[in-house]
Every structure is written in structure tokens, then in C-alpha cells.
Amino acid sequence: MRAQIAQGKGSRNMAKPKSAAKPATKSAHAVSPLAPRTFPNLPPLAGVRLSTGEAGVRYKDRTDVLLAVFSPGTQVAGVFTRSKTASAPVDWCKQNVAAGSARALVVNSGNANAFTGRAGYDGARQIAESTAAIVGCRPSEVFMASTGVIGEPLPAAKITKILGTLVEEGAAGGFRAAAEAIMTTDTYPKLATAQATIDGKRVTVNGIAKGSGMIAPDMATMLSFVFTDANLPGVVLQECLSAAVKPSFNSITVDSDTSTSDTLLLFATGKGASHPSITKASDRRLNEFRQALDKVLLNLALQVVRDGEGAQKMIRIDVTGAESDDAARRIALSIANSPLVKTAVAGEDANWGRVVMAVGKSGEAADRDKLKISFGDQVVAENGARAARYNEAAATRAVKGREVEIAVDLGVGKGKARVWTCDLTHGYIDINGSYRS
């Protein structure tokens, strides 16, 4: 989670707070060839004020702190890493999210505040208490996240020093700059937006994310923050979020490594168009909202895969005919996380035998003589052997593009799953071999 350069002139003190409305980020790495050609312009949301600043958490002359301040009454939901070595900010958020009330979000890059002992939690509490004093809320209503190097003490004082100015400079909009401030080895900011109606009233869902390496989410992703002006209670938000995360963030992998910092938070300000109170996530009036949330989360998750460290190709893996959906997902992830499969795709080698291997090692039910594997439209293996109409040239063409599709049918049940990953290139080694330097 190396810090990303974000250059720009500062403001009134050495820490250089900078308005979120003025993005200026320069990547330390070449922009991924899979990056979007254009970035969406996320509209301002009523009840959300954003600002970013340069605290010098690890590096100089780059934005590394994001502050979001929410209007009173804002509700929150979240999902977090299941890592047994979770960061202090994750512990803080998990402790407070059930109450459902949020007034601020503080995010820093450059330091993960993970495996930092009691001092790490004390630093998180210090930031929460300082933010609460400035915003005028309880510390438990301040949520936070950190991303960067693991095991380094967090210089919390550098962050608290600029909070006052950040609050003053907060403005509606500025989601692009917010996304840039939380980048580490990312080569581009990740943003998505969608609109929906609730009982005829239009609401908006805006989301930002960061993530490039250490991506094998187990509840959420590296860091992602989603905002809506809908008026929904925390319990409804939580149910919607928990359902939406499985086919999106929990269906991607870059390198099979689950972060200590995985955090996905959803905030609802209730300050948009007035609509009737919704008390159940199953309410049909929420159908469009759930679809919009699903769309935003999937969009952000796929952007994370497209920005995988060193990635040159995006790989979609579809598994059908498994004993269950869960079995299909485990098989798909076995394929997606296989270094042999990923390097074969990187080398544009249609080595379907590596997919056979990955299916077999998953531990899930499989019948060799029923297995069918396709690269794109080309069937490469079936009935326990190479396909009768196997065409090496066609199979190779299927792995030459920027986007590669691998399909596996087990033929033993009705379970199905879809996951996404990227290829594994020497660029991944280059980035991670010098990560702390």
C-alpha cells in the first residue's frame, strides 16, 4: 500500500490543507493500460462536505488526508476485513458502526496504522476525539481508515494538526480529489455514481475506492466509501450493503492477499429529495436504490482489478455446474488466485492445463470426465481430454486481448459464480519488491 504522489500547492500552514475541489495527483507508476478513458463527474451530495490536505504522514508534497463532514442525522453501515491482524481504524469502526450515526470520516494514506499495538489504537482515538471536538459531535460518530505501510507508528499529531483547516475548507463536491487523496500504489482514482428513485423521488449514490495490491477481499476491499442523499436508517443500509458486497468486492482478487485494512462504509445523509420513511430493506420501493448501490459497488470493484499492480489484462472467470454457488465461488477463486494461470495469461499462453490444475486443487466436487473449459468462445477441454475441435490459434487469440474470459463447467450440479482477477506480470514484483523504499 505504497503512498501515491499527489502534488499541489498548499494552504495556510506547513501541513498544506487543500480543498477537495482542486484535484492534482501524479502517479508514481505508469497508469494502468486498463484504466478508464474518462472519469465520471460525481455530483455534489446534500449533507456531505469534502476536503483534502497534505499532512506529510509518510511523504512530502502530496495529499494524504481526506476529511468528510456529514450533516446531523447521517446514518452509516459498514463491512470490514476478517483479518485476525486488523488495523486500529478497523477496530474503531467495527466498535461504533452498529450505533448507525456518523458525522465525519477521516482517511489517511501512507501509513496503515496496523500492527501498531496500543499506540495505534490511541492514535486512532486521538484523531476521532480531535475531529469530534471541531465538528461538534461524539468521537463514536467519527469514522476513519488508514492505508499504507504496516507496522509503522502513525504520526497522529500530523493529521490532527490540519483538521481545523480541513473543516473550514470543506466544500460540496470534490469527489475526484477525495479519491486521489486515499491512493497508494493506485495509478488512477476510482469513482462511480448512479441515480435511483425511492417512491418517485430521485436520490444519488456516489462512491470512491482505492486498491491495487493486497487485494483478496474478505468482507470488503482495501478502502471504499459510498455516499447517498437518501433517507435510510442504518439497519436498512447495513442489510443492503451486506447483500451488495458479495457479488462485487468479495468477487475480486488481485494477488490472493487479504488486507489488514479492508473497509467499506456507506453513509446516508437523508438530505436529498424527501421520500417516505423506509424501515425494511425488503421494501419494494428500494428496488432501484439497491440496483444503483449494486452498480456503484461493482463498478468500483472492477476498477480495483483493472488497476491491479502491474496488470496488463483483466480476467473474468465463470464457473457453472458446481455442487453449490459457494462451491462454484471457491473453484473460481482457486483459478483466479493461481500464479500459474495468471502468468500464463500474462504470457498469452493458452495453457488450459493450469485451469484443470486449479479446479482440482480447490477441494470441491469435480468429475474429470464431465469438466468443460473454454477460453472465450473456444472450447479447449471436455470429456476428460483436450477438445476434439481444439484450435491452438483460436485459443491463443482468446488470451491476447486486454480482457480475457475463462469459463468452466463442472457438470455436477447447478451452482454458479463469477469472479474477476488480473494477470501476474513482472511489474507486480517491481512494485512490491521495493514497497517500503
C-alpha positions as CSV (number, residue, x, y, z in Angstrom):
1,M,0.0,0.0,0.0
2,R,2.7,2.5,-1.0
3,A,1.7,6.1,-1.0
4,Q,0.8,7.8,-4.3
5,I,2.2,11.1,-5.2
6,A,-0.4,13.9,-5.2
7,Q,1.2,17.2,-5.9
8,G,-0.3,20.5,-5.4
9,K,0.2,23.9,-3.6
10,G,-0.9,24.0,-0.1
11,S,-2.8,26.5,2.1
12,R,-2.1,28.2,5.3
13,N,0.3,26.1,7.3
14,M,3.2,23.6,6.8
15,A,0.8,20.7,6.6
16,K,-0.8,22.3,3.5
17,P,-4.5,21.6,3.7
18,K,-6.1,21.7,0.3
19,S,-9.7,21.9,-0.9
20,A,-11.1,18.7,-2.3
21,A,-12.4,20.8,-5.2
22,K,-8.8,21.1,-6.6
23,P,-7.5,17.6,-7.5
24,A,-3.9,17.4,-8.5
25,T,-2.4,13.9,-8.4
26,K,0.7,12.5,-10.2
27,S,1.1,8.7,-10.1
28,A,4.4,7.1,-9.0
29,H,3.7,4.4,-11.6
30,A,2.6,4.3,-15.2
31,V,-1.1,4.5,-15.5
32,S,-2.7,1.0,-16.0
33,P,-3.5,0.2,-19.6
34,L,-6.9,-1.0,-18.3
35,A,-7.7,2.4,-16.8
36,P,-10.9,4.2,-17.8
37,R,-10.5,6.6,-20.6
38,T,-12.7,9.2,-18.8
39,F,-13.7,9.7,-15.2
40,P,-17.2,10.4,-14.1
41,N,-18.0,13.8,-12.7
42,L,-19.7,12.9,-9.4
43,P,-22.3,15.4,-8.4
44,P,-22.3,17.2,-5.0
45,L,-24.5,15.5,-2.4
46,A,-26.6,17.4,0.1
47,G,-25.2,16.8,3.6
48,V,-21.6,16.0,2.5
49,R,-18.6,18.4,2.7
50,L,-15.2,17.2,1.5
51,S,-11.7,18.5,1.8
52,T,-8.2,17.0,1.4
53,G,-4.8,18.1,2.7
54,E,-1.1,17.3,2.9
55,A,-0.2,16.2,6.4
56,G,3.2,14.6,5.5
57,V,2.2,11.2,7.0
58,R,4.9,9.5,5.0
59,Y,5.8,11.5,2.0
60,K,6.1,15.2,1.3
61,D,4.1,17.3,-1.3
62,R,1.1,15.0,-1.8
63,T,-2.4,14.9,-0.5
64,D,-2.7,12.2,2.1
65,V,-5.7,13.1,4.3
66,L,-9.3,13.1,3.3
67,L,-12.0,14.6,5.6
68,A,-15.7,14.3,5.0
69,V,-18.1,16.1,7.3
70,F,-21.8,15.0,7.3
71,S,-24.9,16.8,8.4
72,P,-26.6,15.8,11.7
73,G,-28.7,12.6,11.3
74,T,-26.4,10.9,8.8
75,Q,-26.6,7.1,9.1
76,V,-23.8,4.7,8.4
77,A,-23.2,1.0,7.6
78,G,-20.0,-0.9,7.0
79,V,-18.3,-4.2,6.3
80,F,-14.7,-4.9,7.2
81,T,-11.8,-7.3,6.8
82,R,-12.0,-10.6,8.6
83,S,-8.2,-10.5,9.1
84,K,-7.1,-11.6,12.5
85,T,-4.5,-8.8,12.4
86,A,-6.9,-6.0,11.5
87,S,-5.8,-2.4,11.8
88,A,-6.7,0.0,14.7
89,P,-9.1,2.0,12.5
90,V,-10.9,-1.2,11.5
91,D,-11.3,-2.0,15.2
92,W,-12.5,1.6,15.9
93,C,-15.1,1.5,13.1
94,K,-16.4,-2.0,14.0
95,Q,-16.9,-0.9,17.5
96,N,-19.0,2.1,16.5
97,V,-20.8,1.3,13.3
98,A,-23.7,-0.6,14.9
99,A,-24.9,2.6,16.5
100,G,-25.7,3.8,13.0
101,S,-24.8,7.5,13.4
102,A,-22.0,9.3,11.6
103,R,-20.8,12.9,11.5
104,A,-17.3,12.7,10.0
105,L,-14.9,10.4,8.1
106,V,-11.1,10.8,8.3
107,V,-8.9,8.8,5.9
108,N,-5.1,8.9,5.6
109,S,-2.7,7.2,3.1
110,G,0.9,6.4,3.6
111,N,0.5,4.5,6.9
112,A,-1.9,1.6,7.6
113,N,-1.9,2.0,11.4
114,A,-1.9,-1.8,11.5
115,F,0.1,-4.0,13.9
116,T,1.0,-0.9,15.9
117,G,-0.1,-2.1,19.3
118,R,-1.8,0.1,21.9
119,A,-0.3,3.2,20.4
120,G,-2.1,2.5,17.2
121,Y,-5.5,2.5,18.8
122,D,-4.6,5.5,20.9
123,G,-3.7,7.4,17.7
124,A,-7.0,6.5,16.2
125,R,-8.8,7.7,19.2
126,Q,-6.8,10.9,19.3
127,I,-7.9,11.6,15.7
128,A,-11.5,10.8,16.5
129,E,-11.6,13.0,19.5
130,S,-9.9,15.9,17.8
131,T,-12.3,15.6,14.8
132,A,-15.3,15.4,17.2
133,A,-14.3,18.5,19.1
134,I,-14.0,20.5,15.9
135,V,-17.1,19.2,14.2
136,G,-19.2,19.2,17.3
137,C,-20.2,15.5,17.7
138,R,-19.3,12.4,19.7
139,P,-16.0,10.6,19.0
140,S,-18.0,7.5,18.2
141,E,-19.6,9.4,15.3
142,V,-16.2,9.8,13.7
143,F,-15.2,7.0,11.3
144,M,-11.7,6.5,9.9
145,A,-9.5,4.4,7.8
146,S,-5.8,4.2,7.1
147,T,-3.8,2.7,4.2
148,G,-0.1,2.4,3.7
149,V,2.8,0.6,5.3
150,I,2.0,-2.0,8.1
151,G,3.9,-1.8,11.4
152,E,5.0,1.8,11.3
153,P,3.7,4.1,14.1
154,L,1.0,6.5,12.9
155,P,2.0,10.2,13.3
156,A,-1.5,11.1,14.5
157,A,-0.4,14.6,15.5
158,K,0.4,15.5,11.9
159,I,-3.2,14.6,11.0
160,T,-4.9,16.4,13.9
161,K,-2.8,19.5,13.2
162,I,-4.6,20.1,9.9
163,L,-8.1,19.0,10.8
164,G,-9.3,22.5,11.8
165,T,-8.3,24.0,8.4
166,L,-9.8,21.0,6.6
167,V,-13.1,21.6,8.3
168,E,-13.1,25.2,7.3
169,E,-12.2,24.4,3.7
170,G,-14.8,21.7,3.3
171,A,-17.0,22.0,0.2
172,A,-19.7,20.2,-1.6
173,G,-18.4,18.0,-4.4
174,G,-14.7,17.3,-4.9
175,F,-15.0,13.6,-5.1
176,R,-12.2,13.3,-7.6
177,A,-9.7,14.9,-5.2
178,A,-11.1,12.8,-2.4
179,A,-10.4,9.6,-4.4
180,E,-6.9,10.8,-5.2
181,A,-6.0,11.6,-1.5
182,I,-6.5,8.0,-0.5
183,M,-4.4,6.4,-3.3
184,T,-1.3,4.3,-2.6
185,T,0.0,2.2,-5.4
186,D,-3.1,3.0,-7.4
187,T,-2.4,4.5,-10.8
188,Y,-5.7,6.3,-11.1
189,P,-8.6,7.5,-8.8
190,K,-11.6,5.2,-8.7
191,L,-15.1,6.9,-8.8
192,A,-18.6,5.8,-9.7
193,T,-22.1,7.3,-9.5
194,A,-25.7,6.2,-10.1
195,Q,-29.1,7.5,-9.5
196,A,-32.4,5.9,-8.5
197,T,-35.8,6.7,-7.3
198,I,-37.4,5.9,-4.0
199,D,-41.2,6.2,-4.2
200,G,-40.8,8.6,-7.1
201,K,-38.1,10.8,-5.5
202,R,-34.7,10.8,-7.1
203,V,-31.6,10.0,-5.0
204,T,-27.9,9.7,-5.9
205,V,-25.3,7.2,-4.9
206,N,-21.6,8.3,-5.2
207,G,-18.7,6.1,-4.4
208,I,-14.9,6.2,-4.3
209,A,-12.3,3.5,-3.7
210,K,-8.6,2.7,-3.6
211,G,-6.9,-0.5,-4.1
212,S,-4.3,-2.0,-6.4
213,G,-2.3,-4.7,-4.4
214,M,-3.0,-6.9,-1.4
215,I,-6.5,-7.5,-2.9
216,A,-8.4,-10.6,-1.9
217,P,-11.3,-9.0,-0.1
218,D,-13.0,-10.9,2.7
219,M,-16.0,-8.7,3.6
220,A,-14.9,-5.5,1.8
221,T,-12.0,-4.2,-0.3
222,M,-8.9,-2.1,0.5
223,L,-10.8,1.1,1.2
224,S,-14.2,2.3,-0.3
225,F,-16.6,5.0,0.8
226,V,-20.1,5.3,-0.6
227,F,-22.4,8.3,0.0
228,T,-26.1,8.8,-0.7
229,D,-28.6,11.6,0.0
230,A,-31.3,9.0,0.6
231,N,-33.1,9.0,3.9
232,L,-32.5,5.5,5.2
233,P,-31.8,4.1,8.7
234,G,-28.6,2.4,9.5
235,V,-30.2,-1.1,9.8
236,V,-31.6,-0.8,6.3
237,L,-28.3,0.4,4.9
238,Q,-26.5,-2.4,6.6
239,E,-28.7,-5.1,5.1
240,C,-28.4,-3.5,1.6
241,L,-24.6,-3.2,1.9
242,S,-24.1,-6.7,3.2
243,A,-26.0,-8.2,0.3
244,A,-24.3,-6.0,-2.3
245,V,-20.7,-6.7,-1.3
246,K,-20.7,-10.4,-2.2
247,P,-21.1,-10.2,-6.0
248,S,-18.8,-7.1,-6.2
249,F,-15.9,-6.6,-3.8
250,N,-16.0,-10.1,-2.5
251,S,-15.8,-11.4,-6.0
252,I,-12.5,-9.9,-7.0
253,T,-8.8,-10.8,-6.3
254,V,-5.5,-9.4,-7.5
255,D,-3.0,-11.4,-5.5
256,S,-4.9,-13.6,-3.0
257,D,-3.7,-11.4,-0.1
258,T,-6.4,-10.0,2.2
259,S,-5.6,-6.6,3.7
260,T,-5.5,-5.8,7.4
261,S,-7.3,-2.6,6.4
262,D,-10.3,-3.6,4.3
263,T,-13.1,-1.1,5.0
264,L,-16.3,-0.3,3.1
265,L,-18.5,2.3,4.6
266,L,-21.9,3.5,3.3
267,F,-23.2,6.9,4.5
268,A,-26.8,8.2,4.0
269,T,-27.4,11.9,4.8
270,G,-31.1,12.0,4.3
271,K,-30.8,15.5,2.8
272,G,-31.9,14.8,-0.7
273,A,-35.4,14.8,-2.1
274,S,-37.9,14.0,0.6
275,H,-39.3,10.5,0.4
276,P,-41.3,8.4,2.8
277,S,-39.5,6.6,5.6
278,I,-38.3,3.1,4.7
279,T,-37.9,0.7,7.6
280,K,-37.2,-2.6,5.8
281,A,-34.5,-3.4,3.2
282,S,-37.1,-5.7,1.5
283,D,-39.4,-2.8,0.8
284,R,-40.1,-2.8,-3.0
285,R,-39.7,1.0,-3.0
286,L,-36.0,0.3,-2.5
287,N,-35.6,-1.9,-5.6
288,E,-34.0,0.9,-7.7
289,F,-31.8,2.0,-4.8
290,R,-30.4,-1.5,-4.3
291,Q,-29.7,-1.7,-8.0
292,A,-27.9,1.6,-8.0
293,L,-25.9,0.5,-5.0
294,D,-25.0,-2.8,-6.7
295,K,-24.0,-0.9,-9.8
296,V,-21.7,1.5,-8.0
297,L,-20.0,-1.2,-5.9
298,L,-19.4,-3.5,-8.9
299,N,-18.0,-0.6,-10.9
300,L,-15.6,0.3,-8.1
301,A,-14.6,-3.3,-7.6
302,L,-13.8,-3.8,-11.3
303,Q,-11.7,-0.6,-11.3
304,V,-9.6,-2.1,-8.5
305,V,-9.0,-5.2,-10.6
306,R,-8.1,-3.1,-13.6
307,D,-5.6,-1.2,-11.5
308,G,-4.0,-4.4,-10.1
309,E,-0.3,-3.9,-9.5
310,G,1.5,-4.5,-12.8
311,A,-1.7,-5.7,-14.5
312,Q,-1.9,-5.8,-18.3
313,K,-5.0,-7.9,-18.6
314,M,-8.3,-8.3,-16.8
315,I,-9.6,-11.8,-16.4
316,R,-13.3,-12.8,-15.9
317,I,-13.9,-16.4,-14.6
318,D,-17.3,-18.0,-14.8
319,V,-17.9,-21.3,-13.1
320,T,-21.1,-23.2,-13.7
321,G,-22.3,-26.7,-12.9
322,A,-20.8,-26.9,-9.4
323,E,-22.5,-28.5,-6.4
324,S,-23.5,-25.1,-5.0
325,D,-22.9,-21.4,-5.5
326,D,-20.4,-21.4,-2.7
327,A,-18.5,-24.3,-4.2
328,A,-18.5,-22.5,-7.6
329,R,-17.1,-19.4,-6.0
330,R,-14.3,-21.3,-4.3
331,I,-13.4,-23.0,-7.6
332,A,-13.5,-19.7,-9.4
333,L,-11.2,-18.1,-6.8
334,S,-8.8,-21.1,-7.0
335,I,-8.4,-20.4,-10.7
336,A,-8.2,-16.6,-10.2
337,N,-5.6,-16.9,-7.5
338,S,-3.4,-19.4,-9.3
339,P,0.0,-17.8,-10.1
340,L,0.3,-20.4,-12.9
341,V,-3.0,-19.4,-14.5
342,K,-2.2,-15.7,-14.1
343,T,1.3,-15.9,-15.6
344,A,0.0,-18.0,-18.5
345,V,-2.5,-15.3,-19.4
346,A,0.2,-12.6,-18.9
347,G,2.4,-14.5,-21.5
348,E,-0.6,-15.0,-23.8
349,D,-0.2,-18.8,-23.5
350,A,-3.5,-20.7,-23.7
351,N,-2.3,-23.2,-21.2
352,W,-5.7,-24.7,-20.2
353,G,-4.0,-27.4,-18.2
354,R,-3.3,-24.9,-15.5
355,V,-7.1,-24.3,-15.2
356,V,-7.5,-28.1,-14.8
357,M,-5.0,-28.0,-12.0
358,A,-6.7,-25.1,-10.2
359,V,-10.1,-26.8,-10.4
360,G,-8.6,-30.0,-9.0
361,K,-6.8,-28.3,-6.1
362,S,-9.9,-26.4,-4.9
363,G,-11.1,-29.3,-2.9
364,E,-14.6,-29.0,-4.3
365,A,-16.5,-31.8,-6.1
366,A,-15.4,-32.3,-9.7
367,D,-15.7,-35.1,-12.2
368,R,-12.7,-35.1,-14.6
369,D,-14.8,-36.7,-17.4
370,K,-17.5,-34.0,-17.1
371,L,-15.3,-31.0,-17.0
372,K,-15.5,-28.4,-19.8
373,I,-13.2,-25.5,-20.1
374,S,-13.4,-22.6,-22.6
375,F,-11.2,-19.6,-23.4
376,G,-13.5,-17.0,-24.8
377,D,-15.7,-18.8,-27.4
378,Q,-13.1,-21.6,-27.9
379,V,-13.7,-24.9,-26.1
380,V,-10.3,-26.2,-25.1
381,A,-11.1,-29.2,-23.0
382,E,-14.1,-31.5,-22.5
383,N,-15.0,-35.1,-21.6
384,G,-11.8,-35.6,-19.7
385,A,-9.4,-34.6,-22.5
386,R,-8.4,-31.9,-25.0
387,A,-11.5,-30.8,-27.0
388,A,-12.0,-32.7,-30.3
389,R,-12.1,-29.5,-32.2
390,Y,-9.4,-27.8,-30.3
391,N,-7.8,-24.9,-32.2
392,E,-4.5,-23.7,-30.7
393,A,-4.6,-20.5,-32.8
394,A,-8.1,-19.6,-31.7
395,A,-7.3,-20.4,-28.1
396,T,-4.3,-18.1,-28.2
397,R,-6.3,-15.3,-29.7
398,A,-8.7,-15.6,-26.8
399,V,-5.9,-14.7,-24.3
400,K,-4.3,-12.0,-26.4
401,G,-6.7,-9.1,-25.7
402,R,-6.8,-6.8,-22.7
403,E,-9.8,-8.7,-21.4
404,V,-9.8,-12.5,-21.1
405,E,-12.7,-14.8,-20.4
406,I,-12.3,-18.2,-18.9
407,A,-15.4,-20.5,-18.4
408,V,-15.5,-23.7,-16.5
409,D,-18.5,-26.1,-16.3
410,L,-18.2,-28.8,-13.7
411,G,-21.3,-30.8,-14.8
412,V,-22.1,-32.0,-11.2
413,G,-24.7,-29.5,-10.1
414,K,-26.4,-26.1,-10.6
415,G,-24.0,-23.9,-8.6
416,K,-22.5,-20.9,-10.4
417,A,-20.2,-17.9,-9.7
418,R,-18.4,-15.2,-11.4
419,V,-15.1,-13.6,-10.2
420,W,-12.6,-11.2,-11.7
421,T,-8.8,-11.0,-11.5
422,C,-5.9,-9.7,-13.5
423,D,-2.7,-11.3,-14.9
424,L,0.5,-11.5,-13.0
425,T,3.5,-9.7,-14.5
426,H,7.0,-8.7,-13.5
427,G,5.5,-5.3,-12.8
428,Y,4.0,-6.8,-9.6
429,I,7.4,-7.8,-8.4
430,D,8.9,-4.4,-9.3
431,I,6.3,-2.6,-7.2
432,N,6.3,-4.9,-4.2
433,G,10.0,-5.7,-4.2
434,S,10.7,-2.1,-3.3
435,Y,7.5,-1.3,-1.5
436,R,8.9,0.3,1.7
437,S,11.8,2.0,0.0
